[in-house]
Amino acid sequence: EEAARAVAEKARAEEEQRALEKAWAEELSRRQALEAYLSQNSALGVLRESTKLLRRQCASEKHFEQVLGAVLQCISNVVGYPDEEQFKTIRKQNPRFYEDVGQYSGAVGCLYAVGFRETYNRHTLPEFQGLKDETLLALAEPDPVEDYDRWKGWWDTAAQVKARVEALLKALSAARYSHQPVDLDRILEET
């Protein structure tokens, strides 16, 4: 009886390990595909596709406008305060962020357009034992001290993304009164 229990426990542990390995392999594949997509598309292209996806994910134009407003706040913080570390990392599981932005892959995609990337934070220090590991969105910006020209290019692109989101929100606001549809492609086109 004891031996049978030990065999069953070992089989259960091995099955759990296989499931974890499979989930991790799928996650790595997803991240690699995302990185490939981001490296093959311009920031404005990522913004355009992400915005289209977000529009489909939202229940109404008003809801779309609200979520896009929350995205704009995140982008504005980064562009307006590029030296502020507090705006460069977002906990995806933060309840407020998740409610306003994080539950919509299109909204998260808009953040990818300015340079946010997923990272995985493992709580391995003793003082953090008991906390769940979490996924973060961390800004992957060039170091302005080491490579100012590259950083300036990143900042200019982020400012351009911000301007496009602002233009889109302005058009959505005007559309509420004019009852004219908003052409995302026209507003978000690359020039």
MODELLER restraints for C-alpha pairs under 7 A, 6 or more apart:
rsr = mdl.restraints
at = mdl.atoms
rsr.add(forms.Gaussian(group=physical.xy_distance, feature=features.Distance(at['CA:43:A'], at['CA:113:A']), mean=4.55, stdev=0.5))
rsr.add(forms.Gaussian(group=physical.xy_distance, feature=features.Distance(at['CA:43:A'], at['CA:114:A']), mean=6.75, stdev=0.5))
rsr.add(forms.Gaussian(group=physical.xy_distance, feature=features.Distance(at['CA:44:A'], at['CA:113:A']), mean=6.79, stdev=0.5))
rsr.add(forms.Gaussian(group=physical.xy_distance, feature=features.Distance(at['CA:44:A'], at['CA:161:A']), mean=6.51, stdev=0.5))
rsr.add(forms.Gaussian(group=physical.xy_distance, feature=features.Distance(at['CA:44:A'], at['CA:190:A']), mean=6.27, stdev=0.5))
rsr.add(forms.Gaussian(group=physical.xy_distance, feature=features.Distance(at['CA:46:A'], at['CA:109:A']), mean=6.92, stdev=0.5))
rsr.add(forms.Gaussian(group=physical.xy_distance, feature=features.Distance(at['CA:46:A'], at['CA:110:A']), mean=6.98, stdev=0.5))
rsr.add(forms.Gaussian(group=physical.xy_distance, feature=features.Distance(at['CA:46:A'], at['CA:113:A']), mean=5.62, stdev=0.5))
rsr.add(forms.Gaussian(group=physical.xy_distance, feature=features.Distance(at['CA:47:A'], at['CA:109:A']), mean=6.90, stdev=0.5))
rsr.add(forms.Gaussian(group=physical.xy_distance, feature=features.Distance(at['CA:47:A'], at['CA:110:A']), mean=5.06, stdev=0.5))
rsr.add(forms.Gaussian(group=physical.xy_distance, feature=features.Distance(at['CA:47:A'], at['CA:113:A']), mean=5.54, stdev=0.5))
rsr.add(forms.Gaussian(group=physical.xy_distance, feature=features.Distance(at['CA:48:A'], at['CA:188:A']), mean=5.79, stdev=0.5))
rsr.add(forms.Gaussian(group=physical.xy_distance, feature=features.Distance(at['CA:50:A'], at['CA:106:A']), mean=4.42, stdev=0.5))
rsr.add(forms.Gaussian(group=physical.xy_distance, feature=features.Distance(at['CA:50:A'], at['CA:107:A']), mean=6.66, stdev=0.5))
rsr.add(forms.Gaussian(group=physical.xy_distance, feature=features.Distance(at['CA:50:A'], at['CA:109:A']), mean=5.09, stdev=0.5))
rsr.add(forms.Gaussian(group=physical.xy_distance, feature=features.Distance(at['CA:50:A'], at['CA:110:A']), mean=5.63, stdev=0.5))
rsr.add(forms.Gaussian(group=physical.xy_distance, feature=features.Distance(at['CA:51:A'], at['CA:106:A']), mean=5.92, stdev=0.5))
rsr.add(forms.Gaussian(group=physical.xy_distance, feature=features.Distance(at['CA:51:A'], at['CA:110:A']), mean=6.75, stdev=0.5))
rsr.add(forms.Gaussian(group=physical.xy_distance, feature=features.Distance(at['CA:53:A'], at['CA:106:A']), mean=5.01, stdev=0.5))
rsr.add(forms.Gaussian(group=physical.xy_distance, feature=features.Distance(at['CA:54:A'], at['CA:104:A']), mean=6.62, stdev=0.5))
rsr.add(forms.Gaussian(group=physical.xy_distance, feature=features.Distance(at['CA:54:A'], at['CA:106:A']), mean=4.16, stdev=0.5))
rsr.add(forms.Gaussian(group=physical.xy_distance, feature=features.Distance(at['CA:54:A'], at['CA:107:A']), mean=5.91, stdev=0.5))
rsr.add(forms.Gaussian(group=physical.xy_distance, feature=features.Distance(at['CA:55:A'], at['CA:64:A']), mean=5.74, stdev=0.5))
rsr.add(forms.Gaussian(group=physical.xy_distance, feature=features.Distance(at['CA:57:A'], at['CA:104:A']), mean=6.89, stdev=0.5))
rsr.add(forms.Gaussian(group=physical.xy_distance, feature=features.Distance(at['CA:58:A'], at['CA:64:A']), mean=5.33, stdev=0.5))
rsr.add(forms.Gaussian(group=physical.xy_distance, feature=features.Distance(at['CA:65:A'], at['CA:169:A']), mean=6.45, stdev=0.5))
rsr.add(forms.Gaussian(group=physical.xy_distance, feature=features.Distance(at['CA:65:A'], at['CA:172:A']), mean=6.81, stdev=0.5))
rsr.add(forms.Gaussian(group=physical.xy_distance, feature=features.Distance(at['CA:67:A'], at['CA:100:A']), mean=6.01, stdev=0.5))
rsr.add(forms.Gaussian(group=physical.xy_distance, feature=features.Distance(at['CA:67:A'], at['CA:101:A']), mean=6.14, stdev=0.5))
rsr.add(forms.Gaussian(group=physical.xy_distance, feature=features.Distance(at['CA:70:A'], at['CA:100:A']), mean=6.31, stdev=0.5))
rsr.add(forms.Gaussian(group=physical.xy_distance, feature=features.Distance(at['CA:70:A'], at['CA:101:A']), mean=6.57, stdev=0.5))
rsr.add(forms.Gaussian(group=physical.xy_distance, feature=features.Distance(at['CA:71:A'], at['CA:101:A']), mean=6.54, stdev=0.5))
rsr.add(forms.Gaussian(group=physical.xy_distance, feature=features.Distance(at['CA:71:A'], at['CA:107:A']), mean=6.43, stdev=0.5))
rsr.add(forms.Gaussian(group=physical.xy_distance, feature=features.Distance(at['CA:72:A'], at['CA:162:A']), mean=6.72, stdev=0.5))
rsr.add(forms.Gaussian(group=physical.xy_distance, feature=features.Distance(at['CA:72:A'], at['CA:165:A']), mean=6.55, stdev=0.5))
rsr.add(forms.Gaussian(group=physical.xy_distance, feature=features.Distance(at['CA:75:A'], at['CA:162:A']), mean=6.27, stdev=0.5))
rsr.add(forms.Gaussian(group=physical.xy_distance, feature=features.Distance(at['CA:76:A'], at['CA:162:A']), mean=6.67, stdev=0.5))
rsr.add(forms.Gaussian(group=physical.xy_distance, feature=features.Distance(at['CA:77:A'], at['CA:87:A']), mean=6.17, stdev=0.5))
rsr.add(forms.Gaussian(group=physical.xy_distance, feature=features.Distance(at['CA:78:A'], at['CA:87:A']), mean=5.89, stdev=0.5))
rsr.add(forms.Gaussian(group=physical.xy_distance, feature=features.Distance(at['CA:78:A'], at['CA:88:A']), mean=6.76, stdev=0.5))
rsr.add(forms.Gaussian(group=physical.xy_distance, feature=features.Distance(at['CA:79:A'], at['CA:155:A']), mean=6.87, stdev=0.5))
rsr.add(forms.Gaussian(group=physical.xy_distance, feature=features.Distance(at['CA:79:A'], at['CA:158:A']), mean=6.50, stdev=0.5))
rsr.add(forms.Gaussian(group=physical.xy_distance, feature=features.Distance(at['CA:79:A'], at['CA:159:A']), mean=6.10, stdev=0.5))
rsr.add(forms.Gaussian(group=physical.xy_distance, feature=features.Distance(at['CA:88:A'], at['CA:138:A']), mean=5.69, stdev=0.5))
rsr.add(forms.Gaussian(group=physical.xy_distance, feature=features.Distance(at['CA:88:A'], at['CA:139:A']), mean=4.99, stdev=0.5))
rsr.add(forms.Gaussian(group=physical.xy_distance, feature=features.Distance(at['CA:89:A'], at['CA:136:A']), mean=6.62, stdev=0.5))
rsr.add(forms.Gaussian(group=physical.xy_distance, feature=features.Distance(at['CA:89:A'], at['CA:137:A']), mean=5.61, stdev=0.5))
rsr.add(forms.Gaussian(group=physical.xy_distance, feature=features.Distance(at['CA:89:A'], at['CA:138:A']), mean=4.40, stdev=0.5))
rsr.add(forms.Gaussian(group=physical.xy_distance, feature=features.Distance(at['CA:89:A'], at['CA:139:A']), mean=6.32, stdev=0.5))
rsr.add(forms.Gaussian(group=physical.xy_distance, feature=features.Distance(at['CA:90:A'], at['CA:136:A']), mean=5.59, stdev=0.5))
rsr.add(forms.Gaussian(group=physical.xy_distance, feature=features.Distance(at['CA:90:A'], at['CA:137:A']), mean=5.01, stdev=0.5))
rsr.add(forms.Gaussian(group=physical.xy_distance, feature=features.Distance(at['CA:90:A'], at['CA:138:A']), mean=6.43, stdev=0.5))
rsr.add(forms.Gaussian(group=physical.xy_distance, feature=features.Distance(at['CA:91:A'], at['CA:135:A']), mean=6.53, stdev=0.5))
rsr.add(forms.Gaussian(group=physical.xy_distance, feature=features.Distance(at['CA:91:A'], at['CA:136:A']), mean=4.66, stdev=0.5))
rsr.add(forms.Gaussian(group=physical.xy_distance, feature=features.Distance(at['CA:91:A'], at['CA:137:A']), mean=6.43, stdev=0.5))
rsr.add(forms.Gaussian(group=physical.xy_distance, feature=features.Distance(at['CA:92:A'], at['CA:98:A']), mean=6.27, stdev=0.5))
rsr.add(forms.Gaussian(group=physical.xy_distance, feature=features.Distance(at['CA:92:A'], at['CA:102:A']), mean=6.09, stdev=0.5))
rsr.add(forms.Gaussian(group=physical.xy_distance, feature=features.Distance(at['CA:92:A'], at['CA:135:A']), mean=5.89, stdev=0.5))
rsr.add(forms.Gaussian(group=physical.xy_distance, feature=features.Distance(at['CA:92:A'], at['CA:136:A']), mean=5.42, stdev=0.5))
rsr.add(forms.Gaussian(group=physical.xy_distance, feature=features.Distance(at['CA:92:A'], at['CA:137:A']), mean=6.58, stdev=0.5))
rsr.add(forms.Gaussian(group=physical.xy_distance, feature=features.Distance(at['CA:101:A'], at['CA:107:A']), mean=5.71, stdev=0.5))
rsr.add(forms.Gaussian(group=physical.xy_distance, feature=features.Distance(at['CA:101:A'], at['CA:108:A']), mean=6.75, stdev=0.5))
rsr.add(forms.Gaussian(group=physical.xy_distance, feature=features.Distance(at['CA:102:A'], at['CA:108:A']), mean=6.09, stdev=0.5))
rsr.add(forms.Gaussian(group=physical.xy_distance, feature=features.Distance(at['CA:114:A'], at['CA:158:A']), mean=4.86, stdev=0.5))
rsr.add(forms.Gaussian(group=physical.xy_distance, feature=features.Distance(at['CA:114:A'], at['CA:161:A']), mean=6.89, stdev=0.5))
rsr.add(forms.Gaussian(group=physical.xy_distance, feature=features.Distance(at['CA:115:A'], at['CA:139:A']), mean=5.50, stdev=0.5))
rsr.add(forms.Gaussian(group=physical.xy_distance, feature=features.Distance(at['CA:115:A'], at['CA:140:A']), mean=5.36, stdev=0.5))
rsr.add(forms.Gaussian(group=physical.xy_distance, feature=features.Distance(at['CA:115:A'], at['CA:141:A']), mean=6.36, stdev=0.5))
rsr.add(forms.Gaussian(group=physical.xy_distance, feature=features.Distance(at['CA:116:A'], at['CA:137:A']), mean=5.68, stdev=0.5))
rsr.add(forms.Gaussian(group=physical.xy_distance, feature=features.Distance(at['CA:116:A'], at['CA:138:A']), mean=5.19, stdev=0.5))
rsr.add(forms.Gaussian(group=physical.xy_distance, feature=features.Distance(at['CA:116:A'], at['CA:139:A']), mean=4.15, stdev=0.5))
rsr.add(forms.Gaussian(group=physical.xy_distance, feature=features.Distance(at['CA:116:A'], at['CA:140:A']), mean=5.78, stdev=0.5))
rsr.add(forms.Gaussian(group=physical.xy_distance, feature=features.Distance(at['CA:117:A'], at['CA:137:A']), mean=5.28, stdev=0.5))
rsr.add(forms.Gaussian(group=physical.xy_distance, feature=features.Distance(at['CA:117:A'], at['CA:138:A']), mean=5.39, stdev=0.5))
rsr.add(forms.Gaussian(group=physical.xy_distance, feature=features.Distance(at['CA:117:A'], at['CA:139:A']), mean=6.21, stdev=0.5))
rsr.add(forms.Gaussian(group=physical.xy_distance, feature=features.Distance(at['CA:117:A'], at['CA:140:A']), mean=6.44, stdev=0.5))
rsr.add(forms.Gaussian(group=physical.xy_distance, feature=features.Distance(at['CA:118:A'], at['CA:135:A']), mean=6.58, stdev=0.5))
rsr.add(forms.Gaussian(group=physical.xy_distance, feature=features.Distance(at['CA:118:A'], at['CA:136:A']), mean=5.58, stdev=0.5))
rsr.add(forms.Gaussian(group=physical.xy_distance, feature=features.Distance(at['CA:118:A'], at['CA:137:A']), mean=4.63, stdev=0.5))
rsr.add(forms.Gaussian(group=physical.xy_distance, feature=features.Distance(at['CA:118:A'], at['CA:138:A']), mean=6.28, stdev=0.5))
rsr.add(forms.Gaussian(group=physical.xy_distance, feature=features.Distance(at['CA:119:A'], at['CA:135:A']), mean=5.78, stdev=0.5))
rsr.add(forms.Gaussian(group=physical.xy_distance, feature=features.Distance(at['CA:119:A'], at['CA:136:A']), mean=5.16, stdev=0.5))
rsr.add(forms.Gaussian(group=physical.xy_distance, feature=features.Distance(at['CA:119:A'], at['CA:137:A']), mean=6.18, stdev=0.5))
rsr.add(forms.Gaussian(group=physical.xy_distance, feature=features.Distance(at['CA:119:A'], at['CA:138:A']), mean=6.60, stdev=0.5))
rsr.add(forms.Gaussian(group=physical.xy_distance, feature=features.Distance(at['CA:120:A'], at['CA:134:A']), mean=5.98, stdev=0.5))
rsr.add(forms.Gaussian(group=physical.xy_distance, feature=features.Distance(at['CA:120:A'], at['CA:135:A']), mean=4.58, stdev=0.5))
rsr.add(forms.Gaussian(group=physical.xy_distance, feature=features.Distance(at['CA:120:A'], at['CA:136:A']), mean=6.03, stdev=0.5))
rsr.add(forms.Gaussian(group=physical.xy_distance, feature=features.Distance(at['CA:121:A'], at['CA:133:A']), mean=5.81, stdev=0.5))
rsr.add(forms.Gaussian(group=physical.xy_distance, feature=features.Distance(at['CA:121:A'], at['CA:134:A']), mean=5.32, stdev=0.5))
rsr.add(forms.Gaussian(group=physical.xy_distance, feature=features.Distance(at['CA:121:A'], at['CA:135:A']), mean=6.03, stdev=0.5))
rsr.add(forms.Gaussian(group=physical.xy_distance, feature=features.Distance(at['CA:121:A'], at['CA:136:A']), mean=6.82, stdev=0.5))
rsr.add(forms.Gaussian(group=physical.xy_distance, feature=features.Distance(at['CA:122:A'], at['CA:133:A']), mean=4.79, stdev=0.5))
rsr.add(forms.Gaussian(group=physical.xy_distance, feature=features.Distance(at['CA:122:A'], at['CA:134:A']), mean=6.75, stdev=0.5))
rsr.add(forms.Gaussian(group=physical.xy_distance, feature=features.Distance(at['CA:123:A'], at['CA:129:A']), mean=6.45, stdev=0.5))
rsr.add(forms.Gaussian(group=physical.xy_distance, feature=features.Distance(at['CA:123:A'], at['CA:131:A']), mean=6.59, stdev=0.5))
rsr.add(forms.Gaussian(group=physical.xy_distance, feature=features.Distance(at['CA:123:A'], at['CA:133:A']), mean=5.74, stdev=0.5))
rsr.add(forms.Gaussian(group=physical.xy_distance, feature=features.Distance(at['CA:141:A'], at['CA:151:A']), mean=6.75, stdev=0.5))
rsr.add(forms.Gaussian(group=physical.xy_distance, feature=features.Distance(at['CA:141:A'], at['CA:154:A']), mean=6.81, stdev=0.5))
rsr.add(forms.Gaussian(group=physical.xy_distance, feature=features.Distance(at['CA:142:A'], at['CA:150:A']), mean=6.37, stdev=0.5))
rsr.add(forms.Gaussian(group=physical.xy_distance, feature=features.Distance(at['CA:142:A'], at['CA:151:A']), mean=4.90, stdev=0.5))
rsr.add(forms.Gaussian(group=physical.xy_distance, feature=features.Distance(at['CA:143:A'], at['CA:151:A']), mean=6.24, stdev=0.5))
rsr.add(forms.Gaussian(group=physical.xy_distance, feature=features.Distance(at['CA:144:A'], at['CA:151:A']), mean=5.17, stdev=0.5))
rsr.add(forms.Gaussian(group=physical.xy_distance, feature=features.Distance(at['CA:164:A'], at['CA:187:A']), mean=6.91, stdev=0.5))
rsr.add(forms.Gaussian(group=physical.xy_distance, feature=features.Distance(at['CA:164:A'], at['CA:188:A']), mean=6.07, stdev=0.5))
rsr.add(forms.Gaussian(group=physical.xy_distance, feature=features.Distance(at['CA:167:A'], at['CA:187:A']), mean=7.00, stdev=0.5))
rsr.add(forms.Gaussian(group=physical.xy_distance, feature=features.Distance(at['CA:168:A'], at['CA:187:A']), mean=6.35, stdev=0.5))
rsr.add(forms.Gaussian(group=physical.xy_distance, feature=features.Distance(at['CA:171:A'], at['CA:182:A']), mean=6.51, stdev=0.5))
rsr.add(forms.Gaussian(group=physical.xy_distance, feature=features.Distance(at['CA:172:A'], at['CA:182:A']), mean=6.44, stdev=0.5))
rsr.add(forms.Gaussian(group=physical.xy_distance, feature=features.Distance(at['CA:175:A'], at['CA:181:A']), mean=6.44, stdev=0.5))
rsr.add(forms.Gaussian(group=physical.xy_distance, feature=features.Distance(at['CA:175:A'], at['CA:182:A']), mean=6.74, stdev=0.5))
